[in-house]
Amino acid sequence: MTQIAVWFERKFSFGYPKELLPNLMARLRGTPARLEEELRGYTHQRLIARPEHGWSAQENAGHLLQLEPLWLTRVEDFVRGSNTLTPTDLANRATTDGGYNERPLEEILSGFRSARSRLLTRVVSLEEEAWDRSIVHPRLKQPMTLTDHLFFVAEHDDHHLARIWELFEGL
């Protein structure tokens, strides 16, 4: 079996229709439960074990929590009609330095569930104008709609869920 692709090497083709929104919302709403299921039943030592390169399973969960404010800020970029989406720290220092292995797993999971709920609540309250805008993604250098942004977030979620699975299955 092959290892999952490095996130920053992924290429995306955007242009997803607004009609995809119910599917995307279901994926995004389901991520907290899938994350909890993926981490259930492992010892603390297994959850915080770091591979040779990269984050532990618990740090991957922390990274998902860490990025929720960015996703929400980018939703607000669509509301404001920004020219470029808010950039992120591509070195992921906030995750690497976040001390997620020292935090209780339940704190990370409940924080993520709460933050994701805020994101989804905001998304369903948006006016039509936000859905019609296209804004350039700062790293990908290509325009995306709000629907594309939500697809990107769902793909990012799945990337880290796959990484956690890979860590536990030893692939």
N, CA and C atoms as a LAMMPS dump frame, in Angstrom:
ITEM: TIMESTEP
0
ITEM: NUMBER OF ATOMS
513
ITEM: BOX BOUNDS ff ff ff
-5.0000000000000000e+02 5.0000000000000000e+02
-5.0000000000000000e+02 5.0000000000000000e+02
-5.0000000000000000e+02 5.0000000000000000e+02
ITEM: ATOMS id mol type element x y z
1 1 1 N 0.842 -1.179 0
2 1 2 C 0 0 0
3 1 3 C 0.891 1.247 0
4 2 1 N 0.46 2.303 -0.627
5 2 2 C 1.255 3.525 -0.703
6 2 3 C 0.936 4.435 0.466
7 3 1 N 1.877 5.304 0.789
8 3 2 C 1.642 6.289 1.83
9 3 3 C 0.805 7.427 1.257
10 4 1 N 0.13 8.136 2.169
11 4 2 C -0.673 9.267 1.709
12 4 3 C 0.241 10.361 1.178
13 5 1 N -0.284 11.135 0.28
14 5 2 C 0.482 12.218 -0.351
15 5 3 C 0.769 13.323 0.66
16 6 1 N 1.87 13.996 0.467
17 6 2 C 2.192 15.163 1.28
18 6 3 C 1.193 16.259 0.923
19 7 1 N 0.624 16.895 1.945
20 7 2 C -0.44 17.872 1.719
21 7 3 C -0.021 18.987 0.772
22 8 1 N 1.164 19.544 0.994
23 8 2 C 1.583 20.684 0.181
24 8 3 C 1.913 20.292 -1.258
25 9 1 N 1.993 19.025 -1.562
26 9 2 C 2.227 18.577 -2.933
27 9 3 C 0.924 18.331 -3.686
28 10 1 N -0.194 18.349 -2.985
29 10 2 C -1.48 18.098 -3.632
30 10 3 C -1.855 19.233 -4.576
31 11 1 N -2.454 18.88 -5.659
32 11 2 C -3.003 19.849 -6.62
33 11 3 C -4.52 19.767 -6.546
34 12 1 N -5.168 20.886 -6.763
35 12 2 C -6.621 20.94 -6.677
36 12 3 C -7.191 21.564 -7.936
37 13 1 N -8.316 21.055 -8.355
38 13 2 C -9.105 21.652 -9.429
39 13 3 C -10.407 22.099 -8.793
40 14 1 N -10.65 23.386 -8.797
41 14 2 C -11.848 23.909 -8.165
42 14 3 C -12.921 24.198 -9.21
43 15 1 N -14.044 24.657 -8.751
44 15 2 C -15.183 24.938 -9.611
45 15 3 C -16.383 24.107 -9.182
46 16 1 N -16.425 23.723 -7.906
47 16 2 C -17.526 22.902 -7.408
48 16 3 C -18.807 23.718 -7.324
49 17 1 N -19.922 23.137 -7.731
50 17 2 C -21.19 23.869 -7.712
51 17 3 C -21.739 23.997 -6.289
52 18 1 N -22.543 25.038 -6.072
53 18 2 C -23.176 25.241 -4.763
54 18 3 C -24.065 24.068 -4.377
55 19 1 N -24.534 23.332 -5.364
56 19 2 C -25.401 22.187 -5.085
57 19 3 C -24.677 21.085 -4.312
58 20 1 N -23.357 21.15 -4.274
59 20 2 C -22.562 20.183 -3.526
60 20 3 C -22.546 20.488 -2.026
61 21 1 N -23.06 21.657 -1.641
62 21 2 C -23.005 22.099 -0.258
63 21 3 C -23.564 21.077 0.743
64 22 1 N -24.732 20.468 0.537
65 22 2 C -25.209 19.496 1.532
66 22 3 C -24.218 18.343 1.754
67 23 1 N -23.592 17.868 0.69
68 23 2 C -22.604 16.802 0.827
69 23 3 C -21.387 17.269 1.614
70 24 1 N -20.917 18.479 1.301
71 24 2 C -19.756 19.022 2.003
72 24 3 C -20.077 19.261 3.476
73 25 1 N -21.261 19.778 3.76
74 25 2 C -21.648 20.006 5.146
75 25 3 C -21.713 18.685 5.913
76 26 1 N -22.181 17.638 5.272
77 26 2 C -22.222 16.324 5.929
78 26 3 C -20.805 15.838 6.233
79 27 1 N -19.896 15.998 5.299
80 27 2 C -18.501 15.606 5.541
81 27 3 C -17.903 16.406 6.688
82 28 1 N -18.086 17.725 6.648
83 28 2 C -17.505 18.585 7.672
84 28 3 C -18.128 18.337 9.046
85 29 1 N -19.418 18.12 9.077
86 29 2 C -20.118 17.841 10.329
87 29 3 C -19.678 16.497 10.911
88 30 1 N -19.317 15.561 10.065
89 30 2 C -18.93 14.236 10.521
90 30 3 C -17.491 14.096 10.965
91 31 1 N -16.652 15.076 10.668
92 31 2 C -15.235 14.942 11.001
93 31 3 C -14.982 14.768 12.492
94 32 1 N -15.609 15.531 13.397
95 32 2 C -15.331 15.293 14.821
96 32 3 C -15.607 13.846 15.248
97 33 1 N -16.702 13.278 14.802
98 33 2 C -17.022 11.89 15.17
99 33 3 C -16.016 10.914 14.561
100 34 1 N -15.621 11.156 13.318
101 34 2 C -14.632 10.265 12.683
102 34 3 C -13.286 10.364 13.386
103 35 1 N -12.912 11.581 13.802
104 35 2 C -11.658 11.759 14.525
105 35 3 C -11.698 11.027 15.864
106 36 1 N -12.79 11.19 16.593
107 36 2 C -12.937 10.501 17.877
108 36 3 C -12.872 8.988 17.693
109 37 1 N -13.533 8.494 16.684
110 37 2 C -13.526 7.05 16.401
111 37 3 C -12.115 6.569 16.064
112 38 1 N -11.395 7.346 15.291
113 38 2 C -10.044 6.963 14.869
114 38 3 C -9.088 6.883 16.055
115 39 1 N -9.289 7.717 17.069
116 39 2 C -8.375 7.778 18.204
117 39 3 C -8.811 6.912 19.387
118 40 1 N -10.01 6.397 19.321
119 40 2 C -10.567 5.607 20.425
120 40 3 C -9.789 4.304 20.626
121 41 1 N -9.545 3.989 21.889
122 41 2 C -8.996 2.681 22.234
123 41 3 C -7.478 2.581 22.25
124 42 1 N -6.788 3.659 21.953
125 42 2 C -5.325 3.618 21.971
126 42 3 C -4.812 4.186 23.29
127 43 1 N -3.703 3.655 23.74
128 43 2 C -3.084 4.175 24.962
129 43 3 C -2.536 5.575 24.701
130 44 1 N -2.353 6.296 25.788
131 44 2 C -1.779 7.637 25.68
132 44 3 C -0.412 7.553 24.998
133 45 1 N 0.384 6.573 25.347
134 45 2 C 1.717 6.426 24.756
135 45 3 C 1.631 6.226 23.243
136 46 1 N 0.666 5.473 22.794
137 46 2 C 0.505 5.251 21.348
138 46 3 C 0.021 6.522 20.65
139 47 1 N -0.871 7.26 21.314
140 47 2 C -1.417 8.488 20.733
141 47 3 C -0.351 9.563 20.55
142 48 1 N 0.645 9.588 21.452
143 48 2 C 1.643 10.658 21.394
144 48 3 C 2.962 10.199 20.769
145 49 1 N 3.024 8.958 20.328
146 49 2 C 4.252 8.463 19.702
147 49 3 C 4.471 9.183 18.378
148 50 1 N 5.652 9.744 18.224
149 50 2 C 5.985 10.463 16.99
150 50 3 C 6.699 9.524 16.032
151 51 1 N 6.314 9.599 14.77
152 51 2 C 7.072 8.856 13.762
153 51 3 C 8.426 9.535 13.54
154 52 1 N 9.24 8.948 12.744
155 52 2 C 10.559 9.526 12.459
156 52 3 C 10.441 10.969 11.975
157 53 1 N 9.477 11.208 11.116
158 53 2 C 9.212 12.564 10.61
159 53 3 C 7.722 12.826 10.763
160 54 1 N 7.396 13.948 11.344
161 54 2 C 5.986 14.328 11.414
162 54 3 C 5.435 14.315 12.825
163 55 1 N 4.122 14.467 12.883
164 55 2 C 3.407 14.608 14.139
165 55 3 C 2.843 13.28 14.599
166 56 1 N 2.607 13.195 15.891
167 56 2 C 1.907 12.051 16.468
168 56 3 C 0.438 12.113 16.059
169 57 1 N -0.3 11.051 16.365
170 57 2 C -1.739 11.055 16.09
171 57 3 C -2.415 12.191 16.848
172 58 1 N -2.027 12.383 18.11
173 58 2 C -2.643 13.434 18.912
174 58 3 C -2.277 14.817 18.376
175 59 1 N -1.072 14.981 17.871
176 59 2 C -0.683 16.264 17.273
177 59 3 C -1.441 16.501 15.97
178 60 1 N -1.728 15.464 15.2
179 60 2 C -2.555 15.626 14.008
180 60 3 C -3.947 16.109 14.403
181 61 1 N -4.498 15.558 15.48
182 61 2 C -5.803 16.02 15.971
183 61 3 C -5.695 17.477 16.421
184 62 1 N -4.611 17.816 17.101
185 62 2 C -4.394 19.195 17.523
186 62 3 C -4.285 20.146 16.342
187 63 1 N -3.668 19.673 15.277
188 63 2 C -3.542 20.492 14.069
189 63 3 C -4.927 20.803 13.492
190 64 1 N -5.812 19.827 13.474
191 64 2 C -7.173 20.084 12.992
192 64 3 C -7.834 21.169 13.843
193 65 1 N -7.675 21.077 15.152
194 65 2 C -8.205 22.114 16.043
195 65 3 C -7.538 23.454 15.762
196 66 1 N -6.239 23.443 15.584
197 66 2 C -5.466 24.667 15.375
198 66 3 C -5.936 25.442 14.143
199 67 1 N -6.379 24.736 13.107
200 67 2 C -6.744 25.41 11.857
201 67 3 C -8.191 25.886 11.79
202 68 1 N -9.014 25.501 12.728
203 68 2 C -10.419 25.93 12.678
204 68 3 C -10.577 27.453 12.629
205 69 1 N -9.827 28.23 13.413
206 69 2 C -9.967 29.691 13.286
207 69 3 C -9.597 30.203 11.889
208 70 1 N -8.622 29.576 11.235
209 70 2 C -8.264 29.98 9.873
210 70 3 C -9.425 29.732 8.929
211 71 1 N -10.039 28.569 9.017
212 71 2 C -11.162 28.259 8.12
213 71 3 C -12.284 29.273 8.316
214 72 1 N -12.57 29.624 9.561
215 72 2 C -13.622 30.6 9.843
216 72 3 C -13.23 31.991 9.343
217 73 1 N -11.978 32.371 9.515
218 73 2 C -11.502 33.661 9.011
219 73 3 C -11.642 33.714 7.495
220 74 1 N -11.343 32.627 6.834
221 74 2 C -11.478 32.598 5.374
222 74 3 C -12.937 32.674 4.943
223 75 1 N -13.842 32.108 5.714
224 75 2 C -15.27 32.291 5.416
225 75 3 C -15.593 33.778 5.479
226 76 1 N -15.065 34.457 6.478
227 76 2 C -15.301 35.902 6.599
228 76 3 C -14.652 36.671 5.443
229 77 1 N -13.547 36.141 4.887
230 77 2 C -12.966 36.755 3.69
231 77 3 C -13.986 36.763 2.558
232 78 1 N -14.77 35.695 2.431
233 78 2 C -15.805 35.642 1.39
234 78 3 C -16.92 36.637 1.699
235 79 1 N -17.264 36.794 2.947
236 79 2 C -18.296 37.756 3.338
237 79 3 C -17.842 39.174 2.994
238 80 1 N -16.582 39.489 3.306
239 80 2 C -16.033 40.834 3.056
240 80 3 C -15.706 41.074 1.587
241 81 1 N -15.53 40.026 0.811
242 81 2 C -15.13 40.191 -0.572
243 81 3 C -13.658 40.512 -0.717
244 82 1 N -12.826 39.896 0.082
245 82 2 C -11.371 40.11 0.02
246 82 3 C -10.822 39.694 -1.338
247 83 1 N -9.665 40.223 -1.681
248 83 2 C -9.012 39.844 -2.938
249 83 3 C -8.273 38.516 -2.823
250 84 1 N -7.706 38.264 -1.638
251 84 2 C -6.945 37.041 -1.376
252 84 3 C -7.385 36.481 -0.036
253 85 1 N -7.462 35.171 0.049
254 85 2 C -7.801 34.551 1.324
255 85 3 C -6.685 34.772 2.339
256 86 1 N -7.046 34.835 3.599
257 86 2 C -6.079 35.004 4.673
258 86 3 C -5.039 33.887 4.604
259 87 1 N -3.764 34.255 4.596
260 87 2 C -2.716 33.23 4.535
261 87 3 C -2.527 32.534 5.884
262 88 1 N -1.845 31.413 5.844
263 88 2 C -1.513 30.682 7.059
264 88 3 C -0.005 30.541 7.167
265 89 1 N 0.451 30.14 8.317
266 89 2 C 1.867 29.861 8.528
267 89 3 C 2.159 28.49 7.921
268 90 1 N 2.832 28.477 6.793
269 90 2 C 3.084 27.219 6.088
270 90 3 C 4.059 26.305 6.823
271 91 1 N 4.749 26.825 7.811
272 91 2 C 5.643 25.986 8.618
273 91 3 C 4.871 25.3 9.755
274 92 1 N 3.618 25.678 9.945
275 92 2 C 2.773 25.086 10.986
276 92 3 C 3.396 25.171 12.379
277 93 1 N 4.04 26.278 12.672
278 93 2 C 4.683 26.439 13.98
279 93 3 C 3.692 26.34 15.132
280 94 1 N 2.485 26.856 14.949
281 94 2 C 1.5 26.817 16.036
282 94 3 C 1.145 25.387 16.419
283 95 1 N 1.133 24.486 15.457
284 95 2 C 0.868 23.087 15.763
285 95 3 C 2.105 22.438 16.369
286 96 1 N 3.24 22.638 15.737
287 96 2 C 4.478 22.026 16.22
288 96 3 C 4.796 22.485 17.64
289 97 1 N 4.554 23.755 17.933
290 97 2 C 4.847 24.302 19.252
291 97 3 C 3.641 24.271 20.192
292 98 1 N 2.548 23.686 19.762
293 98 2 C 1.291 23.746 20.52
294 98 3 C 1.212 22.868 21.743
295 99 1 N 2.157 21.976 21.932
296 99 2 C 2.14 21.117 23.103
297 99 3 C 0.963 20.164 23.145
298 100 1 N 0.507 19.737 21.988
299 100 2 C -0.685 18.875 21.946
300 100 3 C -0.458 17.509 22.586
301 101 1 N 0.754 17.009 22.61
302 101 2 C 1.007 15.729 23.275
303 101 3 C 0.907 15.85 24.789
304 102 1 N 1.029 17.062 25.314
305 102 2 C 0.934 17.274 26.751
306 102 3 C -0.488 17.611 27.191
307 103 1 N -1.366 17.845 26.248
308 103 2 C -2.745 18.203 26.577
309 103 3 C -3.602 16.946 26.644
310 104 1 N -4.659 16.973 27.456
311 104 2 C -5.573 15.827 27.466
312 104 3 C -6.254 15.678 26.106
313 105 1 N -6.321 14.453 25.622
314 105 2 C -6.953 14.204 24.322
315 105 3 C -8.381 14.727 24.3
316 106 1 N -9.122 14.524 25.373
317 106 2 C -10.519 14.951 25.412
318 106 3 C -10.65 16.464 25.221
319 107 1 N -9.688 17.221 25.717
320 107 2 C -9.692 18.676 25.543
321 107 3 C -9.535 19.034 24.058
322 108 1 N -8.667 18.34 23.37
323 108 2 C -8.457 18.579 21.935
324 108 3 C -9.714 18.216 21.16
325 109 1 N -10.276 17.045 21.459
326 109 2 C -11.454 16.576 20.721
327 109 3 C -12.668 17.465 20.972
328 110 1 N -12.898 17.849 22.206
329 110 2 C -14.065 18.693 22.487
330 110 3 C -13.86 20.094 21.914
331 111 1 N -12.616 20.582 21.957
332 111 2 C -12.329 21.875 21.344
333 111 3 C -12.572 21.858 19.848
334 112 1 N -12.162 20.774 19.215
335 112 2 C -12.372 20.65 17.774
336 112 3 C -13.865 20.571 17.452
337 113 1 N -14.587 19.765 18.199
338 113 2 C -16.031 19.626 17.959
339 113 3 C -16.721 20.984 18.095
340 114 1 N -16.364 21.737 19.112
341 114 2 C -16.964 23.046 19.349
342 114 3 C -16.597 24.039 18.239
343 115 1 N -15.323 24.063 17.867
344 115 2 C -14.873 24.981 16.812
345 115 3 C -15.518 24.638 15.472
346 116 1 N -15.643 23.357 15.169
347 116 2 C -16.269 22.955 13.9
348 116 3 C -17.738 23.34 13.89
349 117 1 N -18.39 23.226 15.024
350 117 2 C -19.788 23.63 15.112
351 117 3 C -19.934 25.125 14.823
352 118 1 N -19.018 25.94 15.351
353 118 2 C -19.054 27.392 15.073
354 118 3 C -18.893 27.66 13.58
355 119 1 N -17.966 26.945 12.949
356 119 2 C -17.752 27.122 11.508
357 119 3 C -19.024 26.798 10.728
358 120 1 N -19.629 25.666 11.022
359 120 2 C -20.811 25.246 10.271
360 120 3 C -22.005 26.159 10.534
361 121 1 N -22.14 26.62 11.758
362 121 2 C -23.221 27.563 12.084
363 121 3 C -23.062 28.842 11.278
364 122 1 N -21.84 29.31 11.17
365 122 2 C -21.59 30.53 10.396
366 122 3 C -21.879 30.305 8.916
367 123 1 N -21.442 29.181 8.39
368 123 2 C -21.626 28.897 6.962
369 123 3 C -23.105 28.888 6.589
370 124 1 N -23.945 28.278 7.389
371 124 2 C -25.367 28.202 7.032
372 124 3 C -26.076 29.546 7.154
373 125 1 N -25.443 30.521 7.815
374 125 2 C -26.085 31.829 7.986
375 125 3 C -25.685 32.834 6.908
376 126 1 N -24.865 32.433 5.968
377 126 2 C -24.31 33.39 4.999
378 126 3 C -25.332 33.857 3.97
379 127 1 N -25.147 35.09 3.546
380 127 2 C -25.952 35.663 2.474
381 127 3 C -25.465 35.125 1.127
382 128 1 N -26.315 35.194 0.144
383 128 2 C -26.02 34.663 -1.188
384 128 3 C -24.762 35.273 -1.814
385 129 1 N -24.499 36.549 -1.541
386 129 2 C -23.346 37.213 -2.153
387 129 3 C -22.036 36.497 -1.836
388 130 1 N -21.922 35.976 -0.632
389 130 2 C -20.682 35.29 -0.244
390 130 3 C -20.45 34.048 -1.1
391 131 1 N -21.522 33.397 -1.471
392 131 2 C -21.402 32.154 -2.259
393 131 3 C -21.035 32.433 -3.708
394 132 1 N -21.286 33.645 -4.165
395 132 2 C -21.023 33.998 -5.561
396 132 3 C -19.616 34.547 -5.788
397 133 1 N -18.883 34.797 -4.72
398 133 2 C -17.544 35.375 -4.843
399 133 3 C -16.496 34.312 -5.131
400 134 1 N -15.444 34.769 -5.774
401 134 2 C -14.274 33.93 -6.03
402 134 3 C -13.058 34.696 -5.527
403 135 1 N -12.241 34.025 -4.707
404 135 2 C -11.089 34.681 -4.081
405 135 3 C -9.86 33.799 -4.286
406 136 1 N -8.719 34.428 -4.485
407 136 2 C -7.47 33.695 -4.728
408 136 3 C -6.953 33.082 -3.428
409 137 1 N -6.619 31.801 -3.508
410 137 2 C -5.986 31.112 -2.384
411 137 3 C -4.512 31.512 -2.379
412 138 1 N -3.963 31.936 -1.236
413 138 2 C -2.606 32.497 -1.231
414 138 3 C -1.486 31.512 -1.592
415 139 1 N -1.611 30.258 -1.234
416 139 2 C -0.556 29.288 -1.563
417 139 3 C -0.769 28.668 -2.937
418 140 1 N -2.011 28.315 -3.232
419 140 2 C -2.31 27.636 -4.493
420 140 3 C -2.308 28.588 -5.678
421 141 1 N -2.449 29.883 -5.408
422 141 2 C -2.456 30.916 -6.447
423 141 3 C -3.553 30.678 -7.486
424 142 1 N -4.678 30.213 -7.017
425 142 2 C -5.817 30.032 -7.911
426 142 3 C -7.088 30.46 -7.195
427 143 1 N -8.055 30.962 -7.964
428 143 2 C -9.296 31.417 -7.345
429 143 3 C -10.144 30.237 -6.869
430 144 1 N -10.872 30.487 -5.8
431 144 2 C -11.797 29.483 -5.297
432 144 3 C -13.047 30.17 -4.77
433 145 1 N -14.148 29.457 -4.851
434 145 2 C -15.408 29.933 -4.293
435 145 3 C -15.521 29.419 -2.863
436 146 1 N -16.541 29.842 -2.176
437 146 2 C -16.784 29.357 -0.825
438 146 3 C -17.035 27.844 -0.833
439 147 1 N -17.734 27.354 -1.828
440 147 2 C -17.933 25.911 -1.948
441 147 3 C -16.593 25.207 -2.122
442 148 1 N -15.723 25.775 -2.943
443 148 2 C -14.378 25.206 -3.114
444 148 3 C -13.61 25.221 -1.789
445 149 1 N -13.748 26.313 -1.048
446 149 2 C -13.071 26.412 0.252
447 149 3 C -13.53 25.29 1.183
448 150 1 N -14.827 25.042 1.234
449 150 2 C -15.335 23.985 2.099
450 150 3 C -14.868 22.612 1.626
451 151 1 N -14.757 22.427 0.326
452 151 2 C -14.189 21.185 -0.199
453 151 3 C -12.737 21.042 0.259
454 152 1 N -11.983 22.122 0.176
455 152 2 C -10.581 22.133 0.595
456 152 3 C -10.469 21.753 2.073
457 153 1 N -11.334 22.317 2.919
458 153 2 C -11.322 21.998 4.349
459 153 3 C -11.635 20.511 4.56
460 154 1 N -12.643 20 3.855
461 154 2 C -13.003 18.584 3.993
462 154 3 C -11.859 17.679 3.542
463 155 1 N -11.179 18.048 2.479
464 155 2 C -10.03 17.271 2.02
465 155 3 C -8.887 17.324 3.04
466 156 1 N -8.691 18.487 3.639
467 156 2 C -7.666 18.626 4.67
468 156 3 C -8.006 17.74 5.879
469 157 1 N -9.27 17.743 6.292
470 157 2 C -9.709 16.855 7.375
471 157 3 C -9.36 15.406 7.037
472 158 1 N -9.768 14.984 5.852
473 158 2 C -9.553 13.593 5.451
474 158 3 C -8.069 13.255 5.345
475 159 1 N -7.267 14.219 4.934
476 159 2 C -5.823 14.006 4.858
477 159 3 C -5.277 13.633 6.242
478 160 1 N -5.68 14.377 7.261
479 160 2 C -5.16 14.111 8.604
480 160 3 C -5.79 12.88 9.236
481 161 1 N -7.028 12.581 8.914
482 161 2 C -7.614 11.316 9.375
483 161 3 C -6.871 10.136 8.754
484 162 1 N -6.519 10.26 7.481
485 162 2 C -5.757 9.206 6.813
486 162 3 C -4.365 9.079 7.415
487 163 1 N -3.771 10.201 7.763
488 163 2 C -2.438 10.172 8.376
489 163 3 C -2.479 9.469 9.726
490 164 1 N -3.496 9.744 10.523
491 164 2 C -3.651 9.068 11.813
492 164 3 C -3.818 7.57 11.598
493 165 1 N -4.671 7.194 10.668
494 165 2 C -4.863 5.788 10.359
495 165 3 C -3.539 5.146 9.939
496 166 1 N -2.807 5.835 9.11
497 166 2 C -1.512 5.346 8.646
498 166 3 C -0.549 5.147 9.825
499 167 1 N -0.54 6.057 10.774
500 167 2 C 0.328 5.926 11.947
501 167 3 C -0.014 4.678 12.748
502 168 1 N -1.298 4.415 12.931
503 168 2 C -1.709 3.266 13.723
504 168 3 C -1.58 1.947 12.98
505 169 1 N -1.775 1.968 11.694
506 169 2 C -1.694 0.737 10.922
507 169 3 C -0.28 0.43 10.468
508 170 1 N 0.619 1.392 10.644
509 170 2 C 2.023 1.163 10.31
510 170 3 C 2.3 1.059 8.836
511 171 1 N 1.514 1.725 8.034
512 171 2 C 1.721 1.655 6.578
513 171 3 C 2.89 2.512 6.14
